[in-house]
Every structure is written in structure tokens, then in C-alpha cells.
């Protein structure tokens, strides 16, 4: 696997993990009782994006290392993943 492929796979894993981490610890403006005029009451009061980016990076690195270990030990290959989703012909 080339470096560019590894970076692309990490980037995809990072984005998927980000969307899983975004709702962690969110309180809406309505729940906190401090609705800013002109915004949606369901908008986050304090989004804490910097800490979520750190959590996302750590979790994505762990998931990538797990995937890379499985890939290099030939437990799973990109062709097998492609066949599971019907991208690569059998």
C-alpha cells in the first residue's frame, strides 16, 4: 500500500469518527437556558470543537492502526473489501 493510499484511508476514518464524536457532551441552548437571539434553540451552547478534534484524531489513529495491522497480516485485503460491497468483480 502506498503512502497516499494510507493517508486517504486515514482521512476517511477520521471523518467517520468525527461524525460519531460530534454529539458527545452537547447541550443545546434551550437546555442551558441561554438562547442567543437569531439562532436555533437546538444549536450547541458550547460545541467544544477543539477537544472533539483531539478525541477524533486519537480514536481515528487507533482504528487506523487496527485496520493497518489486519491489512499487513493479510487477514483482510482491499480486494476483499471491494468484493463485499460489489465494487471488484469476483
C-alpha positions as CSV (number, residue, x, y, z in Angstrom):
1,X,0.0,0.0,0.0
2,X,1.3,3.4,-0.9
3,X,1.6,6.3,1.4
4,X,-1.1,8.2,-0.5
5,X,-3.5,5.3,0.0
6,X,-2.7,5.1,3.7
7,X,-3.3,8.9,4.1
8,X,-6.6,8.6,2.1
9,X,-7.8,5.8,4.3
10,X,-6.9,7.6,7.5
11,X,-8.7,10.7,6.2
12,X,-11.9,8.7,5.6
13,X,-11.6,7.0,9.0
14,X,-11.1,10.5,10.6
15,X,-14.2,12.0,9.1
16,X,-16.4,9.0,10.0
17,X,-15.1,9.1,13.6
18,X,-15.6,12.9,13.7
19,X,-19.3,12.5,12.9
20,X,-19.6,9.9,15.7
21,X,-17.8,12.2,18.2
22,X,-19.6,15.4,17.4
23,X,-22.7,14.7,19.6
24,X,-20.7,13.8,22.7
25,X,-21.4,16.1,25.6
26,X,-23.6,18.6,23.7
27,X,-26.1,20.7,25.5
28,X,-28.4,22.8,23.4
29,X,-29.0,26.4,24.0
30,X,-32.6,25.6,25.1
31,X,-31.3,23.0,27.7
32,X,-28.8,25.5,29.1
33,X,-31.3,28.3,29.2
34,X,-29.2,30.7,27.2
35,X,-30.8,31.1,23.7
36,X,-28.9,33.7,21.6
37,X,-31.3,35.7,19.6
38,X,-31.3,34.8,15.9
39,X,-30.0,31.3,16.4
40,X,-31.8,28.0,16.6
41,X,-32.6,26.9,20.2
42,X,-31.3,23.4,19.4
43,X,-27.8,24.8,18.4
44,X,-25.0,23.7,20.8
45,X,-24.4,26.1,23.7
46,X,-20.6,25.3,23.9
47,X,-19.6,23.0,21.0
48,X,-16.0,22.3,22.3
49,X,-14.7,21.6,18.8
50,X,-11.0,21.6,19.7
51,X,-11.3,18.8,22.2
52,X,-13.5,16.9,19.8
53,X,-10.8,17.2,17.1
54,X,-8.3,15.8,19.6
55,X,-10.6,12.9,20.5
56,X,-11.3,12.2,16.8
57,X,-7.6,12.2,16.0
58,X,-6.8,9.7,18.8
59,X,-9.7,7.4,18.1
60,X,-9.0,7.5,14.3
61,X,-5.4,6.7,14.8
62,X,-6.3,3.7,16.9
63,X,-8.8,2.5,14.3
64,X,-6.3,3.1,11.5
65,X,-3.6,1.1,13.4
66,X,-6.0,-1.8,13.9
67,X,-7.0,-1.7,10.2
68,X,-3.4,-1.5,9.2
69,X,-2.4,-4.5,11.4
70,X,-5.2,-6.5,9.8
71,X,-4.2,-5.4,6.3
72,X,-0.5,-6.1,6.7
73,X,-1.1,-9.5,8.3
74,X,-3.3,-10.4,5.2
75,X,-6.4,-11.0,7.4
76,X,-8.3,-8.7,5.1
77,X,-7.3,-7.0,1.8
78,X,-8.7,-4.1,-0.2
79,X,-9.9,-6.5,-2.9
80,X,-11.9,-8.4,-0.2
81,X,-13.4,-5.2,1.0
82,X,-14.3,-4.3,-2.6
83,X,-15.9,-7.7,-3.2
84,X,-18.0,-7.3,0.0
85,X,-19.5,-4.1,-1.5
86,X,-19.7,-5.3,-5.1
87,X,-17.0,-2.9,-6.4
88,X,-14.5,-5.5,-7.5
89,X,-15.8,-8.4,-9.7
90,X,-15.4,-11.9,-8.2
